[in-house]
């Protein structure tokens, strides 16, 4: 009888282990599906897949971070903030979570909080170009143009294709009185940019500058 009891316990234990492994596999599958949906711009589907993955294992910080970004893309800032903060609590030493939370705070007009999270991310990962960009955006809104200019310049030094960082660098220069230098940054993006040329041209137009110049049309 004792041997049968031991065998039964071992069988049940093996079953639980197998169920756990299956659940973990389903969780990873939901995350993969969610990421594919997110990359395709289907943020509602991504949100639903990420939620299912979290239901299976709520203790994985990156899952909360992914859900936070899906909520952010959908404009649901309160839920994005909640998930983003959960991610940083669960993994305080992971820089991407702090960078993502900085972006969410920025969208909520909480610029000091956005700055704090970006600076935390950079202490953890000094070459995180997204964190440098987030810091630049927050500091422009806080009118700390010197720090903003440094942050944006570092961001596009790390990634020369980062049009947003270069445009924001122009904003920081322009707003601190270096107007011609700022305009040159927008002209650069208008001519050489890959993703934000229209934004740079709009800024130039706002300041009475026609692009492209008539002579080059």
Helices and strands as residue ranges (DSSP letters): H 2-39, H 43-56, H 61-73, H 77-90, H 95-107, H 111-124, H 129-141, H 145-158, H 163-175, H 179-192, H 197-206, G 214-216
